[in-house]
Amino acid sequence: MSAPADAAPTPNEHCPRCGGGFHCGAAEAHCDCFELQLSPALRQQLAAQYSSCLCLRCLKELAAAAAAPAAD
């Protein structure tokens, strides 16, 4: 029996930042994170800090924080 087409994919990863479960589709040739635009500096920082994928929510939070103007 297959899952309905609109069912959320089963989590196959745990985010090393928040610990939440998420479905990484990179091995399936499409993951929601492919749509995010992260700066090269942020990508480098994340690669140095984490050894595996982060969930979409964490990636969006980090991208927004990196794009926000610095507070004086």
mmCIF file as gemmi writes it, N, C-alpha and C atoms, coordinates in Angstrom:
data_model
loop_
_atom_site.group_PDB
_atom_site.id
_atom_site.type_symbol
_atom_site.label_atom_id
_atom_site.label_alt_id
_atom_site.label_comp_id
_atom_site.label_asym_id
_atom_site.label_entity_id
_atom_site.label_seq_id
_atom_site.pdbx_PDB_ins_code
_atom_site.Cartn_x
_atom_site.Cartn_y
_atom_site.Cartn_z
_atom_site.occupancy
_atom_site.B_iso_or_equiv
_atom_site.pdbx_formal_charge
_atom_site.auth_seq_id
_atom_site.auth_asym_id
_atom_site.pdbx_PDB_model_num
ATOM 1 N N . MET Axp A 1 ? 0.844 -1.184 0 1 0 ? 1 A 1
ATOM 2 C CA . MET Axp A 1 ? 0 0 0 1 0 ? 1 A 1
ATOM 3 C C . MET Axp A 1 ? 0.883 1.239 0 1 0 ? 1 A 1
ATOM 4 N N . SER Axp A 2 ? 0.656 2.166 -0.917 1 0 ? 2 A 1
ATOM 5 C CA . SER Axp A 2 ? 1.466 3.369 -0.968 1 0 ? 2 A 1
ATOM 6 C C . SER Axp A 2 ? 0.784 4.524 -0.255 1 0 ? 2 A 1
ATOM 7 N N . ALA Axp A 3 ? 1.643 5.504 0.112 1 0 ? 3 A 1
ATOM 8 C CA . ALA Axp A 3 ? 1.15 6.696 0.804 1 0 ? 3 A 1
ATOM 9 C C . ALA Axp A 3 ? 0.427 7.592 -0.193 1 0 ? 3 A 1
ATOM 10 N N . PRO Axp A 4 ? -0.549 8.368 0.275 1 0 ? 4 A 1
ATOM 11 C CA . PRO Axp A 4 ? -1.217 9.319 -0.615 1 0 ? 4 A 1
ATOM 12 C C . PRO Axp A 4 ? -0.208 10.31 -1.197 1 0 ? 4 A 1
ATOM 13 N N . ALA Axp A 5 ? -0.476 10.793 -2.39 1 0 ? 5 A 1
ATOM 14 C CA . ALA Axp A 5 ? 0.444 11.698 -3.081 1 0 ? 5 A 1
ATOM 15 C C . ALA Axp A 5 ? 0.709 12.97 -2.286 1 0 ? 5 A 1
ATOM 16 N N . ASP Axp A 6 ? -0.265 13.419 -1.47 1 0 ? 6 A 1
ATOM 17 C CA . ASP Axp A 6 ? -0.059 14.661 -0.73 1 0 ? 6 A 1
ATOM 18 C C . ASP Axp A 6 ? 0.461 14.421 0.687 1 0 ? 6 A 1
ATOM 19 N N . ALA Axp A 7 ? 0.798 13.182 1.035 1 0 ? 7 A 1
ATOM 20 C CA . ALA Axp A 7 ? 1.321 12.869 2.359 1 0 ? 7 A 1
ATOM 21 C C . ALA Axp A 7 ? 2.748 13.396 2.487 1 0 ? 7 A 1
ATOM 22 N N . ALA Axp A 8 ? 3.091 13.849 3.682 1 0 ? 8 A 1
ATOM 23 C CA . ALA Axp A 8 ? 4.452 14.33 3.933 1 0 ? 8 A 1
ATOM 24 C C . ALA Axp A 8 ? 5.407 13.142 3.871 1 0 ? 8 A 1
ATOM 25 N N . PRO Axp A 9 ? 6.584 13.341 3.269 1 0 ? 9 A 1
ATOM 26 C CA . PRO Axp A 9 ? 7.553 12.248 3.201 1 0 ? 9 A 1
ATOM 27 C C . PRO Axp A 9 ? 8.011 11.847 4.607 1 0 ? 9 A 1
ATOM 28 N N . THR Axp A 10 ? 8.333 10.595 4.754 1 0 ? 10 A 1
ATOM 29 C CA . THR Axp A 10 ? 8.823 10.088 6.032 1 0 ? 10 A 1
ATOM 30 C C . THR Axp A 10 ? 10.193 10.683 6.325 1 0 ? 10 A 1
ATOM 31 N N . PRO Axp A 11 ? 10.399 11.178 7.548 1 0 ? 11 A 1
ATOM 32 C CA . PRO Axp A 11 ? 11.73 11.712 7.888 1 0 ? 11 A 1
ATOM 33 C C . PRO Axp A 11 ? 12.797 10.632 7.726 1 0 ? 11 A 1
ATOM 34 N N . ASN Axp A 12 ? 13.906 11.012 7.13 1 0 ? 12 A 1
ATOM 35 C CA . ASN Axp A 12 ? 15.013 10.083 6.968 1 0 ? 12 A 1
ATOM 36 C C . ASN Axp A 12 ? 16.312 10.661 7.52 1 0 ? 12 A 1
ATOM 37 N N . GLU Axp A 13 ? 16.236 11.839 8.102 1 0 ? 13 A 1
ATOM 38 C CA . GLU Axp A 13 ? 17.406 12.516 8.668 1 0 ? 13 A 1
ATOM 39 C C . GLU Axp A 13 ? 16.998 13.202 9.965 1 0 ? 13 A 1
ATOM 40 N N . HIS Axp A 14 ? 18.002 13.536 10.772 1 0 ? 14 A 1
ATOM 41 C CA . HIS Axp A 14 ? 17.79 14.372 11.954 1 0 ? 14 A 1
ATOM 42 C C . HIS Axp A 14 ? 18.704 15.574 11.811 1 0 ? 14 A 1
ATOM 43 N N . CYS Axp A 15 ? 18.166 16.75 12.041 1 0 ? 15 A 1
ATOM 44 C CA . CYS Axp A 15 ? 18.921 17.987 11.907 1 0 ? 15 A 1
ATOM 45 C C . CYS Axp A 15 ? 19.934 18.085 13.047 1 0 ? 15 A 1
ATOM 46 N N . PRO Axp A 16 ? 21.216 18.293 12.728 1 0 ? 16 A 1
ATOM 47 C CA . PRO Axp A 16 ? 22.218 18.394 13.78 1 0 ? 16 A 1
ATOM 48 C C . PRO Axp A 16 ? 22.119 19.712 14.563 1 0 ? 16 A 1
ATOM 49 N N . ARG Axp A 17 ? 21.361 20.67 14.053 1 0 ? 17 A 1
ATOM 50 C CA . ARG Axp A 17 ? 21.211 21.961 14.737 1 0 ? 17 A 1
ATOM 51 C C . ARG Axp A 17 ? 20.065 21.931 15.729 1 0 ? 17 A 1
ATOM 52 N N . CYS Axp A 18 ? 18.886 21.457 15.311 1 0 ? 18 A 1
ATOM 53 C CA . CYS Axp A 18 ? 17.708 21.491 16.184 1 0 ? 18 A 1
ATOM 54 C C . CYS Axp A 18 ? 17.282 20.106 16.672 1 0 ? 18 A 1
ATOM 55 N N . GLY Axp A 19 ? 17.791 19.058 16.048 1 0 ? 19 A 1
ATOM 56 C CA . GLY Axp A 19 ? 17.444 17.7 16.444 1 0 ? 19 A 1
ATOM 57 C C . GLY Axp A 19 ? 16.157 17.176 15.828 1 0 ? 19 A 1
ATOM 58 N N . GLY Axp A 20 ? 15.463 18.021 15.085 1 0 ? 20 A 1
ATOM 59 C CA . GLY Axp A 20 ? 14.199 17.616 14.471 1 0 ? 20 A 1
ATOM 60 C C . GLY Axp A 20 ? 14.399 16.676 13.295 1 0 ? 20 A 1
ATOM 61 N N . GLY Axp A 21 ? 13.39 15.861 13.046 1 0 ? 21 A 1
ATOM 62 C CA . GLY Axp A 21 ? 13.429 14.96 11.909 1 0 ? 21 A 1
ATOM 63 C C . GLY Axp A 21 ? 12.958 15.665 10.652 1 0 ? 21 A 1
ATOM 64 N N . PHE Axp A 22 ? 13.54 15.313 9.532 1 0 ? 22 A 1
ATOM 65 C CA . PHE Axp A 22 ? 13.124 15.876 8.248 1 0 ? 22 A 1
ATOM 66 C C . PHE Axp A 22 ? 13.464 14.902 7.139 1 0 ? 22 A 1
ATOM 67 N N . HIS Axp A 23 ? 12.873 15.118 5.984 1 0 ? 23 A 1
ATOM 68 C CA . HIS Axp A 23 ? 13.146 14.262 4.836 1 0 ? 23 A 1
ATOM 69 C C . HIS Axp A 23 ? 14.112 14.981 3.904 1 0 ? 23 A 1
ATOM 70 N N . CYS Axp A 24 ? 15.292 14.418 3.76 1 0 ? 24 A 1
ATOM 71 C CA . CYS Axp A 24 ? 16.279 14.947 2.82 1 0 ? 24 A 1
ATOM 72 C C . CYS Axp A 24 ? 16.104 14.205 1.505 1 0 ? 24 A 1
ATOM 73 N N . GLY Axp A 25 ? 15.835 14.937 0.457 1 0 ? 25 A 1
ATOM 74 C CA . GLY Axp A 25 ? 15.625 14.315 -0.841 1 0 ? 25 A 1
ATOM 75 C C . GLY Axp A 25 ? 16.81 14.443 -1.771 1 0 ? 25 A 1
ATOM 76 N N . ALA Axp A 26 ? 17.959 14.83 -1.261 1 0 ? 26 A 1
ATOM 77 C CA . ALA Axp A 26 ? 19.127 15.031 -2.124 1 0 ? 26 A 1
ATOM 78 C C . ALA Axp A 26 ? 19.472 13.771 -2.919 1 0 ? 26 A 1
ATOM 79 N N . ALA Axp A 27 ? 19.377 12.621 -2.298 1 0 ? 27 A 1
ATOM 80 C CA . ALA Axp A 27 ? 19.683 11.367 -2.994 1 0 ? 27 A 1
ATOM 81 C C . ALA Axp A 27 ? 18.613 11.008 -4.019 1 0 ? 27 A 1
ATOM 82 N N . GLU Axp A 28 ? 17.458 11.68 -3.93 1 0 ? 28 A 1
ATOM 83 C CA . GLU Axp A 28 ? 16.356 11.44 -4.857 1 0 ? 28 A 1
ATOM 84 C C . GLU Axp A 28 ? 16.319 12.49 -5.962 1 0 ? 28 A 1
ATOM 85 N N . ALA Axp A 29 ? 17.374 13.28 -6.059 1 0 ? 29 A 1
ATOM 86 C CA . ALA Axp A 29 ? 17.547 14.309 -7.088 1 0 ? 29 A 1
ATOM 87 C C . ALA Axp A 29 ? 16.706 15.556 -6.871 1 0 ? 29 A 1
ATOM 88 N N . HIS Axp A 30 ? 15.988 15.651 -5.747 1 0 ? 30 A 1
ATOM 89 C CA . HIS Axp A 30 ? 15.31 16.904 -5.425 1 0 ? 30 A 1
ATOM 90 C C . HIS Axp A 30 ? 15.055 16.992 -3.929 1 0 ? 30 A 1
ATOM 91 N N . CYS Axp A 31 ? 15.51 18.077 -3.362 1 0 ? 31 A 1
ATOM 92 C CA . CYS Axp A 31 ? 15.282 18.356 -1.948 1 0 ? 31 A 1
ATOM 93 C C . CYS Axp A 31 ? 14.797 19.801 -1.865 1 0 ? 31 A 1
ATOM 94 N N . ASP Axp A 32 ? 13.943 20.092 -0.911 1 0 ? 32 A 1
ATOM 95 C CA . ASP Axp A 32 ? 13.42 21.453 -0.767 1 0 ? 32 A 1
ATOM 96 C C . ASP Axp A 32 ? 14.539 22.483 -0.606 1 0 ? 32 A 1
ATOM 97 N N . CYS Axp A 33 ? 15.656 22.074 -0.025 1 0 ? 33 A 1
ATOM 98 C CA . CYS Axp A 33 ? 16.747 23.029 0.185 1 0 ? 33 A 1
ATOM 99 C C . CYS Axp A 33 ? 17.38 23.481 -1.13 1 0 ? 33 A 1
ATOM 100 N N . PHE Axp A 34 ? 17.162 22.748 -2.213 1 0 ? 34 A 1
ATOM 101 C CA . PHE Axp A 34 ? 17.716 23.139 -3.512 1 0 ? 34 A 1
ATOM 102 C C . PHE Axp A 34 ? 17.193 24.513 -3.941 1 0 ? 34 A 1
ATOM 103 N N . GLU Axp A 35 ? 16.027 24.892 -3.438 1 0 ? 35 A 1
ATOM 104 C CA . GLU Axp A 35 ? 15.415 26.165 -3.807 1 0 ? 35 A 1
ATOM 105 C C . GLU Axp A 35 ? 15.975 27.344 -3.014 1 0 ? 35 A 1
ATOM 106 N N . LEU Axp A 36 ? 16.691 27.07 -1.925 1 0 ? 36 A 1
ATOM 107 C CA . LEU Axp A 36 ? 17.251 28.143 -1.098 1 0 ? 36 A 1
ATOM 108 C C . LEU Axp A 36 ? 18.507 28.709 -1.734 1 0 ? 36 A 1
ATOM 109 N N . GLN Axp A 37 ? 18.675 30.006 -1.586 1 0 ? 37 A 1
ATOM 110 C CA . GLN Axp A 37 ? 19.898 30.629 -2.053 1 0 ? 37 A 1
ATOM 111 C C . GLN Axp A 37 ? 20.69 31.061 -0.829 1 0 ? 37 A 1
ATOM 112 N N . LEU Axp A 38 ? 21.77 30.346 -0.574 1 0 ? 38 A 1
ATOM 113 C CA . LEU Axp A 38 ? 22.645 30.641 0.549 1 0 ? 38 A 1
ATOM 114 C C . LEU Axp A 38 ? 23.928 31.262 0.01 1 0 ? 38 A 1
ATOM 115 N N . SER Axp A 39 ? 24.44 32.233 0.73 1 0 ? 39 A 1
ATOM 116 C CA . SER Axp A 39 ? 25.676 32.873 0.287 1 0 ? 39 A 1
ATOM 117 C C . SER Axp A 39 ? 26.831 31.878 0.37 1 0 ? 39 A 1
ATOM 118 N N . PRO Axp A 40 ? 27.854 32.091 -0.439 1 0 ? 40 A 1
ATOM 119 C CA . PRO Axp A 40 ? 29.021 31.209 -0.364 1 0 ? 40 A 1
ATOM 120 C C . PRO Axp A 40 ? 29.635 31.201 1.044 1 0 ? 40 A 1
ATOM 121 N N . ALA Axp A 41 ? 29.638 32.344 1.713 1 0 ? 41 A 1
ATOM 122 C CA . ALA Axp A 41 ? 30.197 32.415 3.066 1 0 ? 41 A 1
ATOM 123 C C . ALA Axp A 41 ? 29.38 31.566 4.037 1 0 ? 41 A 1
ATOM 124 N N . LEU Axp A 42 ? 28.058 31.619 3.927 1 0 ? 42 A 1
ATOM 125 C CA . LEU Axp A 42 ? 27.209 30.818 4.808 1 0 ? 42 A 1
ATOM 126 C C . LEU Axp A 42 ? 27.365 29.336 4.497 1 0 ? 42 A 1
ATOM 127 N N . ARG Axp A 43 ? 27.443 28.989 3.229 1 0 ? 43 A 1
ATOM 128 C CA . ARG Axp A 43 ? 27.656 27.583 2.861 1 0 ? 43 A 1
ATOM 129 C C . ARG Axp A 43 ? 28.959 27.058 3.458 1 0 ? 43 A 1
ATOM 130 N N . GLN Axp A 44 ? 29.994 27.86 3.384 1 0 ? 44 A 1
ATOM 131 C CA . GLN Axp A 44 ? 31.297 27.461 3.92 1 0 ? 44 A 1
ATOM 132 C C . GLN Axp A 44 ? 31.217 27.304 5.446 1 0 ? 44 A 1
ATOM 133 N N . GLN Axp A 45 ? 30.549 28.228 6.114 1 0 ? 45 A 1
ATOM 134 C CA . GLN Axp A 45 ? 30.384 28.165 7.563 1 0 ? 45 A 1
ATOM 135 C C . GLN Axp A 45 ? 29.626 26.895 7.965 1 0 ? 45 A 1
ATOM 136 N N . LEU Axp A 46 ? 28.534 26.598 7.261 1 0 ? 46 A 1
ATOM 137 C CA . LEU Axp A 46 ? 27.73 25.422 7.581 1 0 ? 46 A 1
ATOM 138 C C . LEU Axp A 46 ? 28.511 24.128 7.338 1 0 ? 46 A 1
ATOM 139 N N . ALA Axp A 47 ? 29.274 24.084 6.267 1 0 ? 47 A 1
ATOM 140 C CA . ALA Axp A 47 ? 30.072 22.893 5.962 1 0 ? 47 A 1
ATOM 141 C C . ALA Axp A 47 ? 31.137 22.659 7.03 1 0 ? 47 A 1
ATOM 142 N N . ALA Axp A 48 ? 31.692 23.746 7.573 1 0 ? 48 A 1
ATOM 143 C CA . ALA Axp A 48 ? 32.712 23.619 8.618 1 0 ? 48 A 1
ATOM 144 C C . ALA Axp A 48 ? 32.097 23.223 9.964 1 0 ? 48 A 1
ATOM 145 N N . GLN Axp A 49 ? 30.875 23.672 10.204 1 0 ? 49 A 1
ATOM 146 C CA . GLN Axp A 49 ? 30.238 23.471 11.505 1 0 ? 49 A 1
ATOM 147 C C . GLN Axp A 49 ? 29.453 22.164 11.601 1 0 ? 49 A 1
ATOM 148 N N . TYR Axp A 50 ? 28.871 21.693 10.49 1 0 ? 50 A 1
ATOM 149 C CA . TYR Axp A 50 ? 28.004 20.516 10.51 1 0 ? 50 A 1
ATOM 150 C C . TYR Axp A 50 ? 28.488 19.495 9.487 1 0 ? 50 A 1
ATOM 151 N N . SER Axp A 51 ? 28.378 18.216 9.85 1 0 ? 51 A 1
ATOM 152 C CA . SER Axp A 51 ? 28.835 17.171 8.932 1 0 ? 51 A 1
ATOM 153 C C . SER Axp A 51 ? 27.693 16.565 8.119 1 0 ? 51 A 1
ATOM 154 N N . SER Axp A 52 ? 26.454 16.999 8.395 1 0 ? 52 A 1
ATOM 155 C CA . SER Axp A 52 ? 25.318 16.482 7.637 1 0 ? 52 A 1
ATOM 156 C C . SER Axp A 52 ? 24.324 17.606 7.355 1 0 ? 52 A 1
ATOM 157 N N . CYS Axp A 53 ? 23.269 17.268 6.637 1 0 ? 53 A 1
ATOM 158 C CA . CYS Axp A 53 ? 22.266 18.25 6.232 1 0 ? 53 A 1
ATOM 159 C C . CYS Axp A 53 ? 21.505 18.832 7.417 1 0 ? 53 A 1
ATOM 160 N N . LEU Axp A 54 ? 21.076 20.07 7.256 1 0 ? 54 A 1
ATOM 161 C CA . LEU Axp A 54 ? 20.198 20.715 8.222 1 0 ? 54 A 1
ATOM 162 C C . LEU Axp A 54 ? 18.789 20.721 7.656 1 0 ? 54 A 1
ATOM 163 N N . CYS Axp A 55 ? 17.801 20.804 8.55 1 0 ? 55 A 1
ATOM 164 C CA . CYS Axp A 55 ? 16.417 20.857 8.095 1 0 ? 55 A 1
ATOM 165 C C . CYS Axp A 55 ? 16.15 22.197 7.402 1 0 ? 55 A 1
ATOM 166 N N . LEU Axp A 56 ? 15.092 22.232 6.641 1 0 ? 56 A 1
ATOM 167 C CA . LEU Axp A 56 ? 14.738 23.426 5.883 1 0 ? 56 A 1
ATOM 168 C C . LEU Axp A 56 ? 14.474 24.61 6.803 1 0 ? 56 A 1
ATOM 169 N N . ARG Axp A 57 ? 13.795 24.37 7.932 1 0 ? 57 A 1
ATOM 170 C CA . ARG Axp A 57 ? 13.508 25.454 8.872 1 0 ? 57 A 1
ATOM 171 C C . ARG Axp A 57 ? 14.802 26.09 9.379 1 0 ? 57 A 1
ATOM 172 N N . CYS Axp A 58 ? 15.771 25.295 9.78 1 0 ? 58 A 1
ATOM 173 C CA . CYS Axp A 58 ? 17.047 25.83 10.269 1 0 ? 58 A 1
ATOM 174 C C . CYS Axp A 58 ? 17.79 26.564 9.159 1 0 ? 58 A 1
ATOM 175 N N . LEU Axp A 59 ? 17.796 26.003 7.956 1 0 ? 59 A 1
ATOM 176 C CA . LEU Axp A 59 ? 18.47 26.672 6.848 1 0 ? 59 A 1
ATOM 177 C C . LEU Axp A 59 ? 17.848 28.033 6.557 1 0 ? 59 A 1
ATOM 178 N N . LYS Axp A 60 ? 16.516 28.108 6.603 1 0 ? 60 A 1
ATOM 179 C CA . LYS Axp A 60 ? 15.843 29.388 6.374 1 0 ? 60 A 1
ATOM 180 C C . LYS Axp A 60 ? 16.176 30.381 7.474 1 0 ? 60 A 1
ATOM 181 N N . GLU Axp A 61 ? 16.205 29.932 8.73 1 0 ? 61 A 1
ATOM 182 C CA . GLU Axp A 61 ? 16.544 30.814 9.847 1 0 ? 61 A 1
ATOM 183 C C . GLU Axp A 61 ? 17.965 31.349 9.706 1 0 ? 61 A 1
ATOM 184 N N . LEU Axp A 62 ? 18.904 30.482 9.378 1 0 ? 62 A 1
ATOM 185 C CA . LEU Axp A 62 ? 20.296 30.894 9.24 1 0 ? 62 A 1
ATOM 186 C C . LEU Axp A 62 ? 20.495 31.827 8.057 1 0 ? 62 A 1
ATOM 187 N N . ALA Axp A 63 ? 19.791 31.56 6.967 1 0 ? 63 A 1
ATOM 188 C CA . ALA Axp A 63 ? 19.883 32.44 5.791 1 0 ? 63 A 1
ATOM 189 C C . ALA Axp A 63 ? 19.32 33.822 6.106 1 0 ? 63 A 1
ATOM 190 N N . ALA Axp A 64 ? 18.194 33.866 6.832 1 0 ? 64 A 1
ATOM 191 C CA . ALA Axp A 64 ? 17.592 35.153 7.195 1 0 ? 64 A 1
ATOM 192 C C . ALA Axp A 64 ? 18.51 35.924 8.133 1 0 ? 64 A 1
ATOM 193 N N . ALA Axp A 65 ? 19.11 35.232 9.095 1 0 ? 65 A 1
ATOM 194 C CA . ALA Axp A 65 ? 20.018 35.886 10.04 1 0 ? 65 A 1
ATOM 195 C C . ALA Axp A 65 ? 21.255 36.428 9.323 1 0 ? 65 A 1
ATOM 196 N N . ALA Axp A 66 ? 21.763 35.681 8.363 1 0 ? 66 A 1
ATOM 197 C CA . ALA Axp A 66 ? 22.944 36.115 7.618 1 0 ? 66 A 1
ATOM 198 C C . ALA Axp A 66 ? 22.63 37.314 6.724 1 0 ? 66 A 1
ATOM 199 N N . ALA Axp A 67 ? 21.384 37.396 6.256 1 0 ? 67 A 1
ATOM 200 C CA . ALA Axp A 67 ? 20.991 38.49 5.361 1 0 ? 67 A 1
ATOM 201 C C . ALA Axp A 67 ? 20.577 39.742 6.121 1 0 ? 67 A 1
ATOM 202 N N . ALA Axp A 68 ? 20.269 39.596 7.412 1 0 ? 68 A 1
ATOM 203 C CA . ALA Axp A 68 ? 19.826 40.743 8.208 1 0 ? 68 A 1
ATOM 204 C C . ALA Axp A 68 ? 20.992 41.715 8.427 1 0 ? 68 A 1
ATOM 205 N N . PRO Axp A 69 ? 20.698 43.023 8.398 1 0 ? 69 A 1
ATOM 206 C CA . PRO Axp A 69 ? 21.761 43.999 8.671 1 0 ? 69 A 1
ATOM 207 C C . PRO Axp A 69 ? 22.238 43.86 10.109 1 0 ? 69 A 1
ATOM 208 N N . ALA Axp A 70 ? 23.516 44.063 10.305 1 0 ? 70 A 1
ATOM 209 C CA . ALA Axp A 70 ? 24.097 43.967 11.648 1 0 ? 70 A 1
ATOM 210 C C . ALA Axp A 70 ? 23.569 45.085 12.531 1 0 ? 70 A 1
ATOM 211 N N . ALA Axp A 71 ? 23.254 44.76 13.776 1 0 ? 71 A 1
ATOM 212 C CA . ALA Axp A 71 ? 22.792 45.765 14.725 1 0 ? 71 A 1
ATOM 213 C C . ALA Axp A 71 ? 23.991 46.547 15.254 1 0 ? 71 A 1
ATOM 214 N N . ASP Axp A 72 ? 23.806 47.822 15.425 1 0 ? 72 A 1
ATOM 215 C CA . ASP Axp A 72 ? 24.912 48.669 15.921 1 0 ? 72 A 1
ATOM 216 C C . ASP Axp A 72 ? 25.033 48.596 17.409 1 0 ? 72 A 1
